Amino acid sequence: MVKAAGLVSREVAEQIAINAGVCIRPIPMRRQDVETGEVDTIDLPCGSWRESWCPPCAKRARQVRQAQCREGWHMESEPLVEYTRGEYRTYLHDLREQAQGWRDDAAAAGEDTTDFDLALAELDTEIGALEPVSRTTADSADQEDVGDGSVSAEVAERRSRSTRRRDDAVNLPRRVPVPGTLGRVYEGRDGKGFRPSMFLTLTLPSYGRVLNGVPVNPATYDYRSAARDALHFSKLVDRFVQNLRRVAGWDVQYFAAVEPQRRLTPHLHMAIRGTLPRSILRQVVEATYHQVWWPAVDEVVFGEGDAEPVWSEGHGYVHPGTGEVLPSWDEALDALDDRASADGADGGGLVEPLHVARFGAQMDMQGVLAGSSDADQRVRYLTKYLTKSLSWDAVLKADDGGSARAAHVARLAEALRWEPCSPECANWLRYGVQPRKAKDGLRAGWCRKKAHSPDRMGYGGRRVLVSRKWSGKTLAGHKADRRAWALAAAGLDPEQEAREPGRYVWRRLSASDPALEPVAVRLLRLVAARQAARAAREGPAEGVPDTGGPPMWGPAVSQSPGVEA
């Protein structure tokens, strides 16, 4: 093995591993058997979804997503879902928001809202029973102090605003809600029933004329709106799903992927179980919006190069010159509410939100049948870019555009740098407001949240969006499947630790550990183990005698020095 390591470089070994489908960045783990004292070193797959980091693991991750998408897209029976306490509480909050929308629509149409009021009261009661119990100073004296020694106060009441629709938004159609997640069954000419589904693509509006992903006139291109739409795109998608379920009448389930366009704005590809008329779906898209009710950011209080706000223990951030305490996040929102009440706007109307995010006019809707080649093609398309880096390298490194594209990226990055991404964003200090949960060390223009990362271009949400009842598996179930796969890939029994809990002790080996073999040797050993396992499944090739000897590069599990096999 030492000779093989000297003859084969790591680059060559990695290419051999990629061709064999073996992880090129294995994680060395030392496992000790508590009962026998036996110690061995096992290389576990890294499990990365990034193709630039580990192509074999990224390929497996994409295949898992493809299986998940296929499993839930055209289901013929209702999935069985087990909720955790937190997931069920989130589900009830979403259901209450939908019910409140139905109640407001009925009130606007002059209909009786008694049934809706009773349903809302029942939901409030059930949500209240699931809410975590708050701790006050009186009843938490025996609890362990956290952080600076202060105890948590009562949970603040959720700030609510009117759910009345905007005057410039079209009305949503309403259907009688029915239980279920499968959608409508249609009858064909031959009398057989079929249940089609949908594939939907949604984009953001135009901010100026674009050619080959680059603005034709950068001076008139609305970079501020582009930045804000990207920052709040995930909220807009959530609002669309809520509206879609209200209109469809059933609990619509979806599998969606967020990808970048050439102009560096996010857009959505969504597989939807069940189908709706295209005219109704287009109406839902046009009626969907998300209002951002945040303090104004028109006036810069602490510009770049000016003295920055100073942290004062017990008070938060203060003005560097006067020592005046900056308004807290709640105080800034209270001032916004007071202004709305004084103008009679009730959260809308005369007092406009900071930003209103909407979808653009460009969209694509297609019907998909189960088992068709088109369904398989759409599944592959949904997961095509999931293994690419979130830096959107395929877009940023495009040859067309040249210096114009680099300038476009720089302008968008500058707009995103100073735009607040969340209530906790450090950029609020630039506009004289303390972020929510402010702490020492915050600097405007240097927010550490994902949305402000250079490789995110404003989108801080998840790359894959899957509804809770899509495949009937919880997050814990997917993690268990992933762990079982990793152990099985290493040649271990996934159920062994469950049968014998506490028997094995795992410890990750350091790269400088003298007992750790070179990476090239470990990769070649993993390749040999993969080939041996494949040969055992398929049997000896025709015309090639089975010698029964060991694989070329030895076993996949290496014994530590001084430990007998």
PEZICOR-V862773 format. One record per backbone hydrogen bond with DSSP energy under -0.5 kcal/mol. CO is the residue of the C=O (numbers start at 1). NH is the residue of the N-H. E is the energy in kcal/mol with one decimal. If there is no record, write none. Layout:
# PEZICOR-V862773
co->CO nh->NH e->E
co->CO nh->NH e->E
This chain:
# PEZICOR-V862773
co->1 nh->5 e->-2.1
co->2 nh->6 e->-1.6
co->3 nh->7 e->-1.7
co->4 nh->8 e->-2.2
co->7 nh->9 e->-0.5
co->9 nh->13 e->-2.4
co->10 nh->14 e->-2.7
co->11 nh->15 e->-2.0
co->12 nh->16 e->-2.3
co->13 nh->17 e->-2.4
co->14 nh->18 e->-2.6
co->15 nh->19 e->-2.3
co->16 nh->20 e->-1.5
co->17 nh->21 e->-0.7
co->17 nh->22 e->-3.2
co->18 nh->21 e->-0.9
co->26 nh->28 e->-0.7
co->27 nh->44 e->-2.5
co->28 nh->509 e->-2.2
co->29 nh->31 e->-0.6
co->29 nh->42 e->-3.3
co->30 nh->507 e->-1.7
co->31 nh->40 e->-2.1
co->32 nh->34 e->-0.7
co->32 nh->505 e->-2.0
co->33 nh->37 e->-2.5
co->38 nh->33 e->-3.0
co->39 nh->560 e->-1.0
co->40 nh->31 e->-2.8
co->41 nh->558 e->-1.5
co->42 nh->29 e->-2.9
co->42 nh->44 e->-0.7
co->44 nh->27 e->-3.3
co->49 nh->51 e->-0.6
co->50 nh->53 e->-1.1
co->50 nh->54 e->-2.4
co->54 nh->58 e->-2.4
co->55 nh->59 e->-2.4
co->56 nh->60 e->-2.0
co->57 nh->61 e->-2.4
co->58 nh->62 e->-2.3
co->59 nh->63 e->-2.1
co->60 nh->64 e->-2.1
co->61 nh->65 e->-1.9
co->62 nh->66 e->-2.3
co->63 nh->67 e->-2.3
co->64 nh->68 e->-2.3
co->65 nh->69 e->-2.5
co->66 nh->70 e->-2.6
co->67 nh->71 e->-2.4
co->68 nh->72 e->-1.3
co->69 nh->73 e->-1.4
co->70 nh->74 e->-0.7
co->72 nh->75 e->-0.7
co->79 nh->81 e->-0.7
co->81 nh->83 e->-0.5
co->84 nh->88 e->-2.5
co->85 nh->89 e->-1.9
co->86 nh->90 e->-2.1
co->87 nh->91 e->-2.3
co->88 nh->92 e->-2.3
co->89 nh->93 e->-2.1
co->90 nh->94 e->-2.2
co->91 nh->95 e->-2.4
co->92 nh->96 e->-2.4
co->93 nh->97 e->-1.9
co->94 nh->98 e->-1.8
co->95 nh->99 e->-2.4
co->96 nh->100 e->-2.5
co->97 nh->101 e->-1.6
co->98 nh->102 e->-2.2
co->99 nh->103 e->-2.3
co->100 nh->104 e->-2.4
co->101 nh->105 e->-2.2
co->102 nh->106 e->-2.3
co->103 nh->107 e->-2.4
co->104 nh->108 e->-2.4
co->105 nh->109 e->-1.6
co->106 nh->111 e->-2.7
co->107 nh->110 e->-1.3
co->113 nh->117 e->-2.4
co->114 nh->118 e->-2.2
co->115 nh->119 e->-2.3
co->116 nh->120 e->-2.6
co->117 nh->121 e->-2.1
co->118 nh->122 e->-2.1
co->119 nh->123 e->-2.3
co->120 nh->124 e->-2.5
co->121 nh->125 e->-2.0
co->122 nh->126 e->-2.2
co->123 nh->127 e->-2.7
co->124 nh->128 e->-2.4
co->125 nh->129 e->-1.6
co->126 nh->130 e->-0.9
co->127 nh->130 e->-0.7
co->127 nh->131 e->-1.3
co->136 nh->140 e->-0.9
co->138 nh->141 e->-0.6
co->140 nh->143 e->-1.1
co->146 nh->149 e->-1.2
co->146 nh->150 e->-0.5
co->150 nh->146 e->-0.9
co->166 nh->169 e->-1.3
co->180 nh->251 e->-2.3
co->186 nh->188 e->-0.5
co->186 nh->194 e->-2.8
co->188 nh->191 e->-1.6
co->192 nh->188 e->-3.1
co->194 nh->186 e->-3.1
co->194 nh->196 e->-0.5
co->197 nh->368 e->-2.6
co->198 nh->272 e->-2.6
co->199 nh->366 e->-1.8
co->200 nh->270 e->-3.1
co->201 nh->364 e->-1.9
co->202 nh->268 e->-2.6
co->203 nh->360 e->-2.8
co->207 nh->222 e->-2.2
co->208 nh->207 e->-0.5
co->209 nh->216 e->-2.7
co->209 nh->217 e->-0.5
co->211 nh->214 e->-1.4
co->214 nh->211 e->-2.7
co->217 nh->220 e->-1.3
co->217 nh->221 e->-0.8
co->221 nh->223 e->-1.6
co->222 nh->226 e->-1.8
co->223 nh->227 e->-2.5
co->224 nh->228 e->-2.4
co->225 nh->229 e->-2.7
co->226 nh->230 e->-1.9
co->227 nh->231 e->-2.1
co->228 nh->232 e->-1.8
co->230 nh->233 e->-0.9
co->232 nh->236 e->-1.8
co->233 nh->237 e->-2.1
co->234 nh->238 e->-2.0
co->235 nh->239 e->-2.2
co->236 nh->240 e->-2.0
co->237 nh->241 e->-2.2
co->238 nh->242 e->-2.0
co->239 nh->243 e->-2.4
co->240 nh->244 e->-2.7
co->241 nh->245 e->-2.1
co->242 nh->246 e->-1.8
co->243 nh->247 e->-2.2
co->244 nh->248 e->-2.8
co->245 nh->249 e->-1.8
co->246 nh->175 e->-0.9
co->249 nh->178 e->-3.7
co->250 nh->252 e->-1.6
co->253 nh->273 e->-2.1
co->254 nh->467 e->-2.4
co->255 nh->271 e->-3.1
co->256 nh->465 e->-2.7
co->257 nh->269 e->-2.3
co->259 nh->267 e->-2.7
co->261 nh->264 e->-1.8
co->265 nh->261 e->-2.4
co->267 nh->259 e->-2.4
co->268 nh->202 e->-2.3
co->269 nh->257 e->-2.6
co->270 nh->200 e->-3.0
co->270 nh->272 e->-0.6
co->271 nh->255 e->-2.1
co->272 nh->198 e->-2.4
co->277 nh->281 e->-2.4
co->278 nh->282 e->-2.5
co->279 nh->283 e->-1.7
co->280 nh->284 e->-2.0
co->281 nh->285 e->-2.1
co->282 nh->286 e->-2.3
co->283 nh->287 e->-1.7
co->284 nh->288 e->-0.7
co->285 nh->288 e->-0.9
co->288 nh->359 e->-0.5
co->290 nh->357 e->-2.7
co->291 nh->293 e->-0.8
co->292 nh->294 e->-1.4
co->292 nh->354 e->-2.0
co->292 nh->355 e->-0.9
co->298 nh->300 e->-0.6
co->299 nh->301 e->-0.6
co->301 nh->303 e->-0.6
co->303 nh->306 e->-2.0
co->310 nh->318 e->-2.8
co->312 nh->315 e->-2.0
co->312 nh->316 e->-2.8
co->316 nh->312 e->-3.3
co->317 nh->326 e->-2.5
co->318 nh->310 e->-2.2
co->319 nh->323 e->-1.8
co->324 nh->319 e->-2.9
co->327 nh->434 e->-3.0
co->328 nh->332 e->-2.2
co->329 nh->333 e->-2.0
co->330 nh->334 e->-2.4
co->331 nh->335 e->-2.1
co->332 nh->336 e->-1.6
co->333 nh->337 e->-2.4
co->334 nh->338 e->-2.7
co->335 nh->339 e->-2.0
co->336 nh->340 e->-2.0
co->337 nh->341 e->-2.6
co->338 nh->342 e->-2.4
co->339 nh->343 e->-1.7
co->340 nh->345 e->-2.8
co->340 nh->346 e->-0.7
co->341 nh->344 e->-0.8
co->348 nh->350 e->-0.8
co->348 nh->351 e->-0.8
co->350 nh->352 e->-0.8
co->355 nh->292 e->-2.9
co->357 nh->290 e->-1.9
co->358 nh->205 e->-0.6
co->361 nh->363 e->-0.5
co->362 nh->203 e->-0.8
co->364 nh->201 e->-2.3
co->366 nh->199 e->-2.5
co->368 nh->197 e->-2.9
co->369 nh->372 e->-1.4
co->372 nh->376 e->-1.5
co->373 nh->377 e->-2.2
co->374 nh->378 e->-2.2
co->375 nh->379 e->-2.0
co->376 nh->380 e->-2.1
co->377 nh->381 e->-2.1
co->378 nh->382 e->-2.4
co->379 nh->383 e->-1.5
co->381 nh->384 e->-0.8
co->383 nh->386 e->-0.7
co->385 nh->388 e->-1.3
co->387 nh->51 e->-3.3
co->389 nh->392 e->-1.7
co->392 nh->395 e->-1.4
co->392 nh->396 e->-2.6
co->393 nh->397 e->-2.4
co->395 nh->398 e->-1.2
co->399 nh->402 e->-0.9
co->401 nh->404 e->-1.8
co->402 nh->406 e->-1.7
co->403 nh->407 e->-2.4
co->404 nh->408 e->-2.0
co->405 nh->409 e->-2.5
co->406 nh->410 e->-2.1
co->407 nh->411 e->-2.4
co->408 nh->412 e->-2.2
co->409 nh->413 e->-2.5
co->410 nh->414 e->-2.0
co->411 nh->415 e->-2.0
co->412 nh->416 e->-2.2
co->413 nh->417 e->-1.7
co->414 nh->418 e->-1.0
co->415 nh->419 e->-0.7
co->422 nh->425 e->-1.8
co->423 nh->436 e->-2.6
co->425 nh->428 e->-1.3
co->426 nh->429 e->-1.6
co->427 nh->430 e->-1.1
co->427 nh->431 e->-0.5
co->428 nh->431 e->-1.0
co->428 nh->433 e->-2.2
co->429 nh->432 e->-1.4
co->430 nh->301 e->-1.9
co->430 nh->302 e->-2.2
co->432 nh->327 e->-0.6
co->435 nh->438 e->-1.0
co->439 nh->442 e->-0.9
co->443 nh->446 e->-1.8
co->449 nh->452 e->-1.3
co->450 nh->453 e->-1.7
co->451 nh->458 e->-1.2
co->453 nh->456 e->-2.2
co->453 nh->457 e->-0.9
co->456 nh->459 e->-1.6
co->458 nh->460 e->-0.8
co->463 nh->258 e->-2.3
co->464 nh->466 e->-0.5
co->465 nh->256 e->-3.3
co->467 nh->470 e->-1.4
co->474 nh->478 e->-1.9
co->475 nh->479 e->-2.3
co->476 nh->480 e->-2.2
co->477 nh->481 e->-2.1
co->478 nh->482 e->-2.4
co->479 nh->483 e->-2.5
co->480 nh->484 e->-2.5
co->481 nh->485 e->-2.2
co->482 nh->486 e->-2.2
co->483 nh->487 e->-2.3
co->484 nh->488 e->-2.3
co->485 nh->489 e->-2.6
co->486 nh->490 e->-1.1
co->487 nh->492 e->-2.8
co->488 nh->491 e->-1.6
co->492 nh->494 e->-0.7
co->493 nh->496 e->-1.5
co->493 nh->497 e->-0.5
co->495 nh->499 e->-1.9
co->496 nh->500 e->-2.3
co->500 nh->503 e->-1.6
co->503 nh->34 e->-3.2
co->505 nh->32 e->-2.2
co->507 nh->30 e->-3.5
co->510 nh->513 e->-1.7
co->513 nh->516 e->-1.6
co->518 nh->522 e->-2.1
co->519 nh->523 e->-2.8
co->520 nh->524 e->-2.3
co->521 nh->525 e->-2.1
co->522 nh->526 e->-2.2
co->523 nh->527 e->-2.4
co->524 nh->528 e->-2.3
co->525 nh->529 e->-2.3
co->526 nh->530 e->-2.3
co->527 nh->531 e->-2.6
co->528 nh->532 e->-2.6
co->529 nh->533 e->-2.4
co->530 nh->534 e->-2.3
co->531 nh->535 e->-2.5
co->532 nh->536 e->-2.1
co->533 nh->537 e->-1.7
co->534 nh->538 e->-2.4
co->535 nh->539 e->-2.4
co->541 nh->544 e->-1.9
co->543 nh->545 e->-0.6
co->545 nh->547 e->-0.9
co->551 nh->554 e->-0.9
co->556 nh->558 e->-0.6
co->558 nh->41 e->-2.8
co->560 nh->563 e->-1.8
co->562 nh->564 e->-0.5
